[in-house]
Amino acid sequence: MRKLFATIISTALATASLWGADHAATASALAGRVVPTIASDIVFEVIESPVDTFSVSSRDGKVVIGGNDAVSMAVGLNNYLRRQLGANVSWYATEPVQVPAKAVLPAEPYGARAAVDTRFFLNYCTFGYTMPYWKWPEWERFIDWMALNGVNMPLAMTGAEKSWYNTWRSFGLSDDEIRSSFTGPAHLPWHWMNNIDHFQGPLSHAWIDGQADLQKQIVARERELGMTPVLPAFAGHVPVSLSAHYPEANITEHSVWGEFPQVDRCYFLNPSDPLYAKIQKKFLEEQEKLYGTDHIYGIDPFNEVESPDWSEDYLRNASHGIFTTLQEADPAAKWLQMTWNFYHDRKHWTKPRMKAFLEGVDGDNLILLDYFCDNTEIWRRSDRYFGKPYVWCYLGNFGGNTMINGNMHDIDKKIAETVANGGDNLIGLGGTLEGLDCNPAMHEFMLAKAWNPTMTANEWAGIWARSRGGDKAPTVAEAWQLMVDSVYLGRTYVGNACLTNARPALEKPNGSYTSPRYHYEDANLLKVLDLLLEAEGVDDNAAYRFDVMNVTRQALGNEFNHTRDRFTQAYVDGNIEAAKAEAKRLDDIIVDLDMLLSTDPQFSLSQWIADARRHGRTPAEADAYEENARTILSIWGYTDKKLNDYANRQWSGLLNSFYRTRWNMFTSAVIEAMENGRDFDEEATTEAIKAWEGQWAQSKAAETPVVRNSPVELARKYRDKYLR
């Protein structure tokens, strides 16, 4: 099936190859962007191969990197940078790529062949939790990062609103009806997934047109590299106003999502309705005019919402109807669907219902993303997706949470077993993270396994450590082996958070999405920190500084959890002085964490807000984007709803202005109750905090600026202050 799948998508790949025919020149241009000082020392050559292949060698004083296409050459370049130069290329444009003044020739040739044809990356949610305010410089680095890590099928959702605007205008909807159906920028992924409409909209024409221009750059670069961007298609989601224009259409209201009110509900057009095919055709025409096509489309009709009918016949007919309209509009079309709903709504998506839905699409035209394999591998409970092509995916992050987690040995074992036993219809590996996070080693390990599925987690730790100072400092390499064996032990789950980020409570976390549990001993994380801080001669390495900051951040967050428990015990014991001391320690930890994180722009609320505001063409529009940016990080939607703190993260500015204020309100109320000899009313304090949270989301207060200096000395200071 893997070779068959290569034939199935040949039309799409042929389209992509037309844009990226000169693979060597394309790879050379990538090297010029990523490592310009040594790019002239690297020669790229085409290898004729039926599967993706790279090689690294030397000739006539030059580094020679071969590959069958530009992405394979980029993988070869990344391997060379890690192994020979100890260099790291971050997915963030703000982190420099540091290489020697002169390229180092490899001592002996090496290379690899990809074990799977397809390497998918991104999640609808990533466009809300990380990318909503990106411009081209951020995207350019990220696309290069994807190529360096072998991604050849990225999700490409930017600019979808322009295609929809043009489509809905052709069906008679007014400008206001269309633009008011769109959400604010950070919430657009949930608009795409049929979950919410309207919230913090409407979108301006300037935003819609600006994102369209950006998407043209994105897909042009991805195709230049030989990637196959996955664009959206019509999944049945229609503006509520369409009913007034087409009263005979079979439009139903979707089920409630995320406790959003009626005004924000989504509406679904039944695929059997004749209007469905007309909308599908028009949308794909408009989208192709703007962005071209690679004939693979993301369609997710029932993500976290209920099907209008759970009968097997309906599900089979629904998928058949959707694909029929897709194929009528584009005879070469393939449908890509995430299977998160099969995991998330296991109650409804029984094995017979999954089978019926998948059977509605003939042959291999439906490609499935096994979305959350770090937790549950759906392919194992669905007879390998009943023969449909699928991609094994590592999710690894919810909401952009900043928590060191993941189980590297478990991922190692699962990928090796899936490649060996997942069936001929396994066609790839993928990453479906909701936000770029503080665990890049996990995500890059998953992608590296596509080229070497037998590589162990410990072998990877050695390679990874070299690119983060381990080539010069043995204790860095030792620290990473300890990380893999004694810290990366727990799978990712929804709501990963230190209690710094939680709505305050005396005992368990106050909310659904701030669980502080972790699976390692504190002593092991502190040993990692000690080993990193013992390293000499690598303070100028940006990747090393990130690791020091990241491990210190996590250790301080864990200590905050323990301090909260001591504060609670002081309240139980009626010890006012102890409660005051622990309250001060809670506040001190947050203040110092804020200072530590101010050294990295990617952990900065100020940077996030500045990125949002720069899209505003007027002060009012910039204010609206700032509110949208604040909302998704804090209350998410409405202060009295359960999604509060879903996208929590330890960021400078966010810690100081949001989390710190909540905790000070809480500890002050507890101590006041103790001093007045009465029981603490936690419910009343929580309600007061909720009211304040909404005010913060609408505020324009100045936040902590980025301090561009090394976190290493701060890490030493805080280790001695809190962690000894």
C-alpha positions as CSV (number, residue, x, y, z in Angstrom):
1,M,0.0,0.0,0.0
2,R,2.9,2.4,0.7
3,K,4.0,2.2,-2.9
4,L,0.4,2.3,-4.1
5,F,-0.1,5.4,-2.1
6,A,2.9,7.0,-3.8
7,T,1.0,6.4,-7.0
8,I,-2.3,7.7,-5.6
9,I,-0.8,11.1,-4.8
10,S,1.4,11.2,-7.9
11,T,-0.8,14.0,-9.3
12,A,-0.3,16.1,-6.2
13,L,3.4,15.5,-6.0
14,A,3.9,16.1,-9.7
15,T,2.3,19.5,-9.2
16,A,4.6,20.2,-6.3
17,S,7.6,19.0,-8.3
18,L,6.9,21.5,-11.0
19,W,7.3,24.3,-8.5
20,G,10.5,22.7,-7.1
21,A,12.1,21.0,-10.1
22,D,15.6,22.3,-9.5
23,H,16.1,20.6,-6.2
24,A,19.8,21.3,-5.7
25,A,19.3,25.1,-6.3
26,T,16.4,25.1,-3.9
27,A,18.4,23.3,-1.2
28,S,21.3,25.7,-1.7
29,A,18.9,28.7,-1.3
30,L,17.7,27.1,2.0
31,A,21.3,26.8,3.2
32,G,21.9,30.4,2.3
33,R,19.0,31.5,4.5
34,V,19.8,29.2,7.4
35,V,23.7,29.1,7.5
36,P,24.7,31.9,5.1
37,T,28.3,32.1,6.4
38,I,29.2,28.5,5.3
39,A,26.7,28.0,2.5
40,S,29.4,28.4,-0.1
41,D,31.2,25.4,1.4
42,I,28.2,23.1,0.8
43,V,27.4,21.5,-2.5
44,F,24.0,19.9,-3.2
45,E,23.5,17.0,-5.7
46,V,20.6,15.0,-6.9
47,I,20.4,11.3,-6.1
48,E,18.2,9.2,-8.3
49,S,16.2,7.1,-5.9
50,P,12.6,5.7,-5.8
51,V,12.3,6.6,-2.1
52,D,13.4,9.7,-0.2
53,T,17.1,9.5,0.4
54,F,20.0,11.7,1.6
55,S,23.7,11.4,1.9
56,V,26.5,13.4,3.4
57,S,30.1,13.2,2.2
58,S,33.0,15.4,1.1
59,R,34.8,16.1,-2.1
60,D,37.5,18.6,-3.1
61,G,37.3,20.4,0.2
62,K,33.5,20.8,0.1
63,V,30.7,19.2,2.0
64,V,28.6,17.3,-0.5
65,I,24.9,16.7,0.4
66,G,22.9,14.5,-1.9
67,G,19.2,13.8,-2.0
68,N,16.4,12.8,-4.3
69,D,14.6,16.1,-3.7
70,A,15.0,19.4,-1.9
71,V,13.4,18.2,1.4
72,S,15.7,15.1,1.5
73,M,18.7,17.4,0.9
74,A,17.5,19.6,3.7
75,V,17.3,16.6,6.0
76,G,20.9,15.8,5.0
77,L,21.9,19.4,5.8
78,N,20.3,19.2,9.2
79,N,22.0,15.9,10.0
80,Y,25.3,17.5,9.0
81,L,24.7,20.6,11.2
82,R,23.9,18.5,14.2
83,R,26.6,15.9,13.8
84,Q,29.6,17.8,12.5
85,L,29.0,21.3,13.6
86,G,27.0,20.9,16.8
87,A,24.5,23.4,15.4
88,N,20.8,23.7,16.2
89,V,18.1,25.2,13.9
90,S,15.1,26.2,16.0
91,W,11.6,26.5,14.7
92,Y,11.6,30.1,16.1
93,A,13.1,32.8,13.9
94,T,14.4,34.7,16.9
95,E,16.8,31.9,17.9
96,P,20.1,32.3,16.0
97,V,21.7,29.4,14.1
98,Q,25.3,29.3,15.3
99,V,28.0,27.6,13.2
100,P,31.8,27.8,12.9
101,A,33.4,30.3,10.5
102,K,34.4,27.4,8.3
103,A,32.5,24.2,7.4
104,V,33.9,21.0,8.9
105,L,34.3,18.0,6.5
106,P,32.6,14.8,7.6
107,A,35.2,12.1,8.5
108,E,33.2,9.5,6.6
109,P,30.1,9.4,4.4
110,Y,26.7,8.6,5.9
111,G,23.1,8.8,4.9
112,A,19.6,7.3,5.2
113,R,16.4,6.4,3.4
114,A,13.0,7.4,4.8
115,A,11.0,4.5,6.1
116,V,7.8,6.3,5.2
117,D,6.8,8.4,2.2
118,T,4.8,11.1,4.1
119,R,5.8,13.3,7.0
120,F,2.9,15.5,8.0
121,F,3.0,18.5,10.4
122,L,0.7,20.9,12.1
123,N,-2.7,21.0,13.6
124,Y,-5.5,23.4,13.0
125,C,-5.0,24.6,16.6
126,T,-1.4,25.6,16.0
127,F,-2.6,28.4,13.8
128,G,-4.4,29.8,16.9
129,Y,-2.1,29.0,19.8
130,T,1.2,29.9,18.1
131,M,0.8,31.4,14.6
132,P,-2.2,33.7,14.4
133,Y,-0.1,36.9,14.3
134,W,3.0,35.6,12.5
135,K,4.3,37.5,9.4
136,W,6.6,36.2,6.7
137,P,9.9,36.2,8.7
138,E,8.4,33.8,11.3
139,W,6.9,31.7,8.6
140,E,10.0,31.6,6.4
141,R,12.1,30.2,9.3
142,F,9.4,27.7,10.3
143,I,9.0,26.4,6.7
144,D,12.8,25.9,6.5
145,W,12.7,24.1,9.9
146,M,10.0,21.8,8.5
147,A,12.2,21.0,5.5
148,L,15.2,20.4,7.6
149,N,13.2,17.9,9.6
150,G,11.8,16.1,6.6
151,V,8.2,17.4,6.6
152,N,6.7,17.1,3.1
153,M,3.0,17.5,3.8
154,P,2.3,20.6,6.0
155,L,-1.2,21.8,6.8
156,A,-1.7,25.2,5.2
157,M,-4.7,27.0,6.6
158,T,-3.6,30.7,6.5
159,G,-5.8,32.9,4.3
160,A,-8.8,30.6,4.2
161,E,-11.1,33.5,5.0
162,K,-10.4,35.2,1.6
163,S,-11.5,32.0,-0.2
164,W,-14.7,31.9,1.9
165,Y,-15.4,35.6,1.6
166,N,-15.4,35.3,-2.2
167,T,-17.4,32.1,-2.1
168,W,-20.2,33.4,0.2
169,R,-20.4,36.7,-1.8
170,S,-21.2,34.6,-4.9
171,F,-24.1,33.0,-3.0
172,G,-25.6,36.3,-2.2
173,L,-24.4,36.9,1.4
174,S,-23.7,40.5,2.3
175,D,-20.3,41.8,3.4
176,D,-21.5,42.1,7.0
177,E,-23.1,38.6,7.0
178,I,-19.8,37.1,5.9
179,R,-17.2,39.1,8.0
180,S,-19.3,38.9,11.2
181,S,-19.4,35.1,10.9
182,F,-15.6,35.0,11.3
183,T,-14.1,34.9,14.8
184,G,-11.1,36.9,16.0
185,P,-7.7,35.8,14.5
186,A,-6.6,33.5,17.4
187,H,-10.0,31.7,17.4
188,L,-10.2,31.0,13.7
189,P,-9.1,27.3,14.0
190,W,-12.3,26.6,15.9
191,H,-14.3,28.4,13.2
192,W,-12.6,26.2,10.6
193,M,-13.4,23.1,12.7
194,N,-17.2,23.9,12.9
195,N,-17.1,24.8,16.6
196,I,-17.7,28.6,16.9
197,D,-18.7,31.6,14.8
198,H,-18.7,35.3,15.5
199,F,-16.7,35.4,18.7
200,Q,-14.5,38.5,18.9
201,G,-15.2,39.2,15.2
202,P,-15.8,40.6,12.7
203,L,-12.6,40.4,10.7
204,S,-11.6,43.5,8.7
205,H,-10.9,43.5,4.9
206,A,-7.3,44.5,5.8
207,W,-6.9,41.3,7.8
208,I,-8.5,39.1,5.2
209,D,-6.4,40.5,2.4
210,G,-3.2,40.5,4.4
211,Q,-3.6,36.9,5.3
212,A,-4.3,36.0,1.7
213,D,-1.0,37.7,0.6
214,L,0.8,35.8,3.4
215,Q,-0.6,32.5,2.3
216,K,0.6,33.0,-1.2
217,Q,4.1,33.4,0.1
218,I,3.7,30.3,2.4
219,V,2.4,27.9,-0.2
220,A,4.9,29.2,-2.9
221,R,7.8,28.5,-0.6
222,E,6.5,25.1,0.5
223,R,6.0,24.1,-3.1
224,E,9.4,25.4,-4.1
225,L,10.8,23.0,-1.6
226,G,8.7,20.1,-3.0
227,M,6.2,20.0,-0.2
228,T,2.5,19.2,-0.7
229,P,0.5,21.8,1.3
230,V,-2.8,20.6,2.6
231,L,-5.5,23.2,1.9
232,P,-9.0,23.1,3.2
233,A,-12.2,22.1,1.5
234,F,-15.9,22.6,2.3
235,A,-16.8,20.5,5.4
236,G,-20.5,21.6,5.7
237,H,-20.0,24.6,7.9
238,V,-22.2,27.5,6.7
239,P,-22.9,31.0,8.1
240,V,-26.2,31.1,10.0
241,S,-27.4,33.8,7.5
242,L,-27.3,31.3,4.6
243,S,-30.6,29.9,5.8
244,A,-32.3,33.2,5.0
245,H,-31.0,33.1,1.5
246,Y,-31.7,29.4,0.9
247,P,-34.7,28.6,3.2
248,E,-35.1,25.2,1.5
249,A,-31.6,24.0,2.3
250,N,-31.2,21.2,4.8
251,I,-29.2,23.2,7.4
252,T,-29.1,22.1,11.1
253,E,-27.6,23.6,14.2
254,H,-24.5,22.0,15.5
255,S,-24.3,20.8,19.1
256,V,-23.0,23.1,21.8
257,W,-19.2,23.4,21.9
258,G,-17.1,24.6,24.8
259,E,-20.2,26.0,26.6
260,F,-20.3,28.9,24.0
261,P,-23.7,30.6,23.9
262,Q,-26.3,30.3,21.2
263,V,-25.1,33.4,19.3
264,D,-21.7,31.7,18.6
265,R,-23.2,28.3,17.4
266,C,-22.2,26.8,14.1
267,Y,-24.5,25.4,11.4
268,F,-24.1,22.4,9.2
269,L,-25.4,21.8,5.6
270,N,-26.3,18.2,5.0
271,P,-24.0,16.7,2.3
272,S,-27.0,15.2,0.6
273,D,-28.4,18.7,-0.1
274,P,-27.8,19.8,-3.7
275,L,-26.5,23.1,-2.4
276,Y,-23.5,21.3,-0.8
277,A,-22.0,20.4,-4.2
278,K,-22.4,23.9,-5.5
279,I,-20.6,25.4,-2.5
280,Q,-17.8,22.8,-2.7
281,K,-17.2,23.6,-6.3
282,K,-17.3,27.3,-5.9
283,F,-15.0,27.3,-2.9
284,L,-12.3,25.1,-4.6
285,E,-12.5,27.3,-7.6
286,E,-11.9,30.5,-5.5
287,Q,-9.2,28.9,-3.5
288,E,-7.3,27.6,-6.5
289,K,-7.4,31.1,-8.1
290,L,-5.8,32.4,-5.0
291,Y,-3.4,29.7,-3.9
292,G,-3.3,26.9,-6.5
293,T,-3.9,23.3,-5.4
294,D,-2.1,20.1,-4.6
295,H,-5.3,18.1,-4.6
296,I,-5.2,17.0,-1.0
297,Y,-7.8,18.7,1.2
298,G,-8.4,18.8,4.9
299,I,-12.0,18.1,5.8
300,D,-13.2,17.5,9.4
301,P,-17.0,17.7,9.5
302,F,-17.7,16.4,13.1
303,N,-14.8,17.6,15.2
304,E,-15.9,17.7,18.9
305,V,-19.5,18.2,17.7
306,E,-22.1,15.5,17.3
307,S,-23.3,14.1,14.0
308,P,-26.9,15.1,13.2
309,D,-27.6,11.3,13.0
310,W,-25.6,8.5,14.5
311,S,-26.9,5.7,12.3
312,E,-24.3,3.8,10.3
313,D,-26.2,4.5,7.1
314,Y,-26.2,8.2,7.8
315,L,-22.5,8.3,8.5
316,R,-21.7,6.2,5.4
317,N,-23.8,8.5,3.3
318,A,-22.4,11.6,4.8
319,S,-18.8,10.8,4.0
320,H,-19.8,9.5,0.6
321,G,-21.6,12.7,-0.1
322,I,-18.8,14.9,1.0
323,F,-16.2,13.1,-1.1
324,T,-18.5,12.9,-4.1
325,T,-18.8,16.7,-4.1
326,L,-15.0,17.0,-3.6
327,Q,-14.2,14.7,-6.5
328,E,-16.8,16.4,-8.8
329,A,-15.1,19.7,-8.1
330,D,-11.5,18.2,-8.4
331,P,-11.3,14.8,-10.0
332,A,-7.8,14.4,-8.6
333,A,-8.9,15.2,-5.0
334,K,-7.9,13.3,-1.9
335,W,-9.5,13.9,1.5
336,L,-7.3,14.2,4.6
337,Q,-9.0,13.9,8.0
338,M,-7.7,14.0,11.5
339,T,-9.2,11.2,13.7
340,W,-9.2,13.2,16.9
341,N,-13.0,12.8,17.0
342,F,-12.6,9.0,17.1
343,Y,-10.6,9.4,20.3
344,H,-12.3,12.4,21.8
345,D,-15.9,11.1,21.4
346,R,-15.3,7.4,21.9
347,K,-18.8,7.0,23.2
348,H,-20.3,7.8,19.8
349,W,-17.5,6.7,17.5
350,T,-17.8,3.0,18.0
351,K,-15.9,0.6,15.8
352,P,-19.0,-0.1,13.5
353,R,-19.6,3.7,13.1
354,M,-16.0,4.4,12.3
355,K,-16.1,1.6,9.7
356,A,-19.3,2.9,8.2
357,F,-17.9,6.4,7.9
358,L,-14.7,5.3,6.4
359,E,-16.5,2.9,3.9
360,G,-18.3,5.9,2.5
361,V,-15.2,6.9,0.6
362,D,-14.0,4.4,-2.0
363,G,-10.5,3.0,-2.2
364,D,-7.6,5.0,-0.9
365,N,-9.1,8.4,-1.4
366,L,-9.5,9.1,2.4
367,I,-6.2,9.6,4.2
368,L,-6.4,9.5,8.0
369,L,-4.2,11.2,10.7
370,D,-4.0,8.9,13.7
371,Y,-3.9,12.1,15.8
372,F,-2.9,11.3,19.4
373,C,-0.8,8.2,19.2
374,D,1.3,9.3,22.2
375,N,-1.8,8.4,24.2
376,T,-4.0,6.1,22.0
377,E,-3.3,4.5,18.7
378,I,-6.6,4.3,16.9
379,W,-5.1,2.1,14.2
380,R,-4.9,-0.7,16.8
381,R,-8.6,-0.6,17.6
382,S,-9.9,-0.1,14.0
383,D,-8.2,-3.0,12.2
384,R,-5.6,-0.6,10.9
385,Y,-8.3,1.8,9.8
386,F,-10.0,-0.9,7.9
387,G,-7.3,-0.7,5.2
388,K,-7.4,3.1,4.6
389,P,-4.1,4.9,4.3
390,Y,-3.1,6.5,7.6
391,V,-0.3,8.6,9.2
392,W,0.9,7.9,12.8
393,C,1.0,11.2,14.6
394,Y,2.6,12.5,17.8
395,L,0.5,15.3,19.4
396,G,2.7,16.2,22.4
397,N,1.2,19.6,23.3
398,F,-2.2,21.0,24.1
399,G,-2.8,24.8,24.0
400,G,0.8,25.8,23.8
401,N,1.3,24.7,27.5
402,T,4.8,25.1,28.8
403,M,5.4,21.9,30.7
404,I,8.4,19.6,30.3
405,N,6.7,16.3,29.4
406,G,6.6,13.5,26.9
407,N,7.8,9.9,27.1
408,M,10.7,9.5,24.7
409,H,11.2,5.8,25.3
410,D,7.5,5.2,24.7
411,I,7.5,7.1,21.4
412,D,10.7,5.3,20.4
413,K,9.0,1.9,21.0
414,K,5.6,2.9,19.4
415,I,7.1,4.3,16.2
416,A,9.4,1.3,15.7
417,E,6.5,-1.1,16.3
418,T,4.2,0.8,14.0
419,V,6.7,1.0,11.1
420,A,7.2,-2.8,11.5
421,N,3.7,-3.9,12.1
422,G,1.3,-1.1,11.2
423,G,0.4,-2.6,7.8
424,D,1.0,-1.6,4.2
425,N,-1.5,1.2,4.6
426,L,0.7,3.0,7.0
427,I,2.0,5.8,4.8
428,G,3.7,8.2,7.1
429,L,4.6,9.8,10.5
430,G,3.3,13.2,11.6
431,G,3.3,15.9,14.3
432,T,-0.1,17.3,15.4
433,L,1.0,19.6,18.3
434,E,-1.5,22.3,19.2
435,G,1.2,24.8,19.9
436,L,5.0,25.1,19.5
437,D,6.2,24.3,23.0
438,C,9.2,23.9,25.3
439,N,9.9,20.3,24.2
440,P,11.4,20.6,20.7
441,A,13.5,17.5,21.4
442,M,10.4,15.3,21.4
443,H,9.0,16.6,18.1
444,E,12.3,16.5,16.3
445,F,12.9,13.0,17.6
446,M,9.6,11.8,16.1
447,L,10.5,13.3,12.7
448,A,14.0,11.9,12.9
449,K,12.5,8.4,13.4
450,A,10.9,8.6,10.0
451,W,14.4,8.3,8.6
452,N,15.8,5.9,11.2
453,P,13.0,4.0,12.9
454,T,15.4,1.8,14.8
455,M,17.3,4.7,16.4
456,T,16.8,4.6,20.2
457,A,15.9,7.5,22.4
458,N,19.3,7.4,24.0
459,E,21.0,7.5,20.6
460,W,18.9,10.5,19.8
461,A,19.8,12.1,23.1
462,G,23.5,12.0,22.1
463,I,22.8,13.6,18.7
464,W,20.5,16.2,20.2
465,A,22.9,17.1,23.0
466,R,25.7,17.8,20.4
467,S,23.6,20.5,18.9
468,R,23.1,22.2,22.2
469,G,26.6,22.5,23.5
470,G,27.3,18.8,24.1
471,D,30.0,18.8,21.5
472,K,32.1,21.0,23.8
473,A,30.8,20.3,27.3
474,P,30.4,16.6,28.4
475,T,28.0,17.5,31.2
476,V,25.5,18.8,28.6
477,A,25.5,15.3,27.0
478,E,25.2,13.7,30.4
479,A,22.2,16.0,31.2
480,W,20.4,15.0,28.1
481,Q,20.8,11.3,28.8
482,L,19.4,11.9,32.2
483,M,16.5,13.9,30.7
484,V,15.6,11.0,28.4
485,D,15.9,8.3,31.1
486,S,14.6,10.1,34.2
487,V,12.5,13.2,33.2
488,Y,10.8,12.5,29.9
489,L,8.7,9.8,31.5
490,G,5.1,10.9,31.3
491,R,2.8,11.3,28.3
492,T,1.3,14.7,27.4
493,Y,-2.2,15.3,28.6
494,V,-4.7,18.2,28.4
495,G,-4.1,20.9,31.0
496,N,-0.4,20.4,31.7
497,A,0.5,23.3,34.0
498,C,2.4,24.3,37.0
499,L,0.1,25.9,39.7
500,T,1.6,29.3,38.9
501,N,-0.8,29.2,35.9
502,A,-3.8,27.8,37.7
503,R,-6.7,29.8,39.1
504,P,-5.8,29.7,42.8
505,A,-7.2,27.1,45.2
506,L,-6.2,25.7,48.5
507,E,-6.1,22.1,47.3
508,K,-6.8,20.7,43.9
509,P,-6.4,23.0,40.9
510,N,-9.4,25.3,40.4
511,G,-10.4,24.5,36.8
512,S,-10.3,21.8,34.2
513,Y,-7.1,22.7,32.4
514,T,-4.4,23.3,35.0
515,S,-3.2,19.9,36.4
516,P,0.3,20.1,37.9
517,R,1.1,16.4,38.0
518,Y,4.3,15.1,36.5
519,H,6.0,11.7,36.4
520,Y,9.6,12.2,37.6
521,E,11.4,12.9,40.8
522,D,12.3,16.5,41.5
523,A,15.8,15.4,42.3
524,N,16.3,14.1,38.7
525,L,15.3,17.4,37.2
526,L,17.5,19.3,39.6
527,K,20.4,17.0,38.7
528,V,19.8,17.9,35.0
529,L,20.0,21.6,36.0
530,D,23.2,21.1,38.0
531,L,24.8,19.3,35.0
532,L,23.8,22.0,32.6
533,L,25.2,24.7,34.9
534,E,28.5,22.8,35.3
535,A,29.1,23.1,31.6
536,E,31.9,25.3,30.6
537,G,32.6,27.2,27.4
538,V,29.0,27.1,26.0
539,D,27.3,30.1,27.6
540,D,27.2,31.7,24.2
541,N,25.2,28.8,22.7
542,A,21.6,29.9,22.2
543,A,20.2,26.3,22.4
544,Y,22.1,25.7,25.6
545,R,20.8,28.9,27.1
546,F,17.3,27.8,26.1
547,D,17.7,24.5,27.9
548,V,19.0,26.2,31.1
549,M,16.1,28.6,31.1
550,N,13.6,25.8,30.3
551,V,14.8,23.4,33.0
552,T,15.1,26.2,35.6
553,R,11.6,27.4,34.6
554,Q,10.1,24.0,35.2
555,A,12.0,23.4,38.5
556,L,10.7,26.7,39.9
557,G,7.2,25.9,38.7
558,N,7.4,22.5,40.6
559,E,8.7,24.3,43.7
560,F,5.7,26.7,43.5
561,N,3.4,23.6,43.7
562,H,5.1,22.5,46.9
563,T,5.0,26.0,48.3
564,R,1.2,26.2,47.7
565,D,0.8,23.0,49.6
566,R,2.8,24.4,52.5
567,F,0.6,27.6,52.4
568,T,-2.5,25.5,52.5
569,Q,-1.1,23.5,55.5
570,A,-0.4,26.8,57.3
571,Y,-4.0,27.8,56.8
572,V,-5.2,24.4,58.1
573,D,-2.9,24.8,61.1
574,G,-4.1,28.4,61.8
575,N,-0.4,29.5,61.6
576,I,-0.7,33.1,60.3
577,E,3.0,33.8,60.3
578,A,3.8,30.7,58.3
579,A,1.0,31.5,55.8
580,K,2.4,35.0,55.3
581,A,5.9,33.5,54.7
582,E,4.7,31.0,52.2
583,A,2.5,33.6,50.5
584,K,5.6,35.8,50.1
585,R,7.6,32.8,48.7
586,L,4.8,32.2,46.2
587,D,5.0,35.8,45.0
588,D,8.7,35.8,44.9
589,I,8.8,32.7,42.7
590,I,6.4,34.2,40.2
591,V,8.4,37.5,40.1
592,D,11.7,35.6,39.6
593,L,10.2,33.3,37.0
594,D,9.0,36.4,35.1
595,M,12.5,37.8,35.1
596,L,14.0,34.5,33.9
597,L,11.6,34.2,31.1
598,S,12.1,37.8,30.0
599,T,15.4,36.6,28.5
600,D,13.6,34.8,25.7
601,P,11.2,36.6,23.3
602,Q,9.3,33.4,22.6
603,F,8.3,33.3,26.3
604,S,7.0,36.9,26.2
605,L,3.5,38.3,26.5
606,S,4.9,41.6,25.3
607,Q,6.1,40.0,22.1
608,W,2.7,38.2,21.6
609,I,0.8,41.4,22.1
610,A,3.1,43.4,19.9
611,D,2.8,40.8,17.1
612,A,-1.0,41.0,17.4
613,R,-1.2,44.8,17.4
614,R,1.1,45.2,14.4
615,H,-1.7,43.8,12.2
616,G,-4.1,46.6,13.2
617,R,-4.5,49.3,10.5
618,T,-6.2,51.6,13.0
619,P,-5.9,52.0,16.8
620,A,-9.3,50.4,17.3
621,E,-8.4,47.4,15.2
622,A,-5.0,47.0,17.1
623,D,-7.0,47.1,20.4
624,A,-9.3,44.4,19.1
625,Y,-6.4,42.2,18.2
626,E,-4.8,42.7,21.6
627,E,-8.0,41.7,23.3
628,N,-8.1,38.6,21.1
629,A,-4.5,37.8,22.0
630,R,-5.1,38.2,25.7
631,T,-8.3,36.3,25.7
632,I,-7.1,33.1,24.2
633,L,-4.2,32.9,26.8
634,S,-6.4,33.6,29.8
635,I,-10.2,33.2,29.8
636,W,-10.2,31.7,26.3
637,G,-13.8,32.6,25.6
638,Y,-16.0,33.7,28.5
639,T,-14.9,34.0,32.1
640,D,-17.7,31.6,33.4
641,K,-16.9,28.9,30.9
642,K,-14.8,25.8,31.3
643,L,-12.1,26.6,28.7
644,N,-10.5,29.1,31.1
645,D,-6.7,28.7,31.2
646,Y,-6.7,26.0,28.5
647,A,-3.8,27.8,26.7
648,N,-2.0,28.6,30.0
649,R,1.7,29.1,29.7
650,Q,4.6,30.4,31.8
651,W,5.5,33.6,29.9
652,S,7.1,36.8,31.2
653,G,4.4,39.5,31.5
654,L,1.7,36.9,31.7
655,L,3.2,35.6,35.0
656,N,3.6,39.1,36.4
657,S,0.4,40.8,35.3
658,F,-2.1,37.9,35.2
659,Y,-1.1,34.9,37.3
660,R,0.7,36.9,40.0
661,T,-2.4,39.2,40.5
662,R,-4.7,36.2,40.9
663,W,-2.4,34.6,43.5
664,N,-2.0,37.8,45.4
665,M,-5.8,38.3,45.5
666,F,-6.1,34.7,46.8
667,T,-3.4,34.6,49.4
668,S,-4.4,38.1,50.7
669,A,-8.0,36.9,51.1
670,V,-6.9,33.7,52.9
671,I,-4.7,35.6,55.3
672,E,-7.4,38.2,55.9
673,A,-9.8,35.5,56.9
674,M,-7.2,33.9,59.2
675,E,-6.6,37.3,60.9
676,N,-10.3,37.9,61.4
677,G,-10.8,34.4,62.8
678,R,-13.2,33.2,60.1
679,D,-13.2,30.4,57.6
680,F,-11.9,31.3,54.1
681,D,-14.7,31.7,51.5
682,E,-12.9,30.2,48.5
683,E,-16.0,30.4,46.3
684,A,-16.4,34.1,46.8
685,T,-12.7,34.7,46.1
686,T,-12.9,32.7,43.0
687,E,-15.9,34.7,41.7
688,A,-13.9,37.9,42.4
689,I,-10.9,36.5,40.5
690,K,-13.2,35.6,37.6
691,A,-14.5,39.1,37.3
692,W,-11.0,40.5,37.4
693,E,-9.8,38.0,34.7
694,G,-12.3,39.5,32.2
695,Q,-11.1,43.0,33.0
696,W,-7.5,41.8,32.4
697,A,-8.4,40.4,29.0
698,Q,-9.8,43.8,28.0
699,S,-6.9,45.8,29.4
700,K,-4.0,47.5,27.7
701,A,-1.5,47.5,30.6
702,A,2.3,47.6,29.8
703,E,3.9,44.2,30.1
704,T,7.4,42.9,30.9
705,P,9.8,43.8,28.0
706,V,12.2,41.3,26.6
707,V,15.6,41.5,28.2
708,R,18.2,40.2,25.8
709,N,20.8,38.7,28.1
710,S,21.7,35.2,29.2
711,P,19.5,33.3,31.6
712,V,22.4,31.3,32.9
713,E,23.4,33.6,35.8
714,L,19.7,34.0,36.8
715,A,19.4,30.2,36.8
716,R,22.3,29.9,39.2
717,K,20.8,32.5,41.4
718,Y,17.4,31.0,41.5
719,R,18.8,27.4,42.0
720,D,20.6,28.6,45.1
721,K,17.6,30.7,46.3
722,Y,14.8,28.1,45.9
723,L,16.1,24.7,45.0
724,R,18.9,23.9,47.5
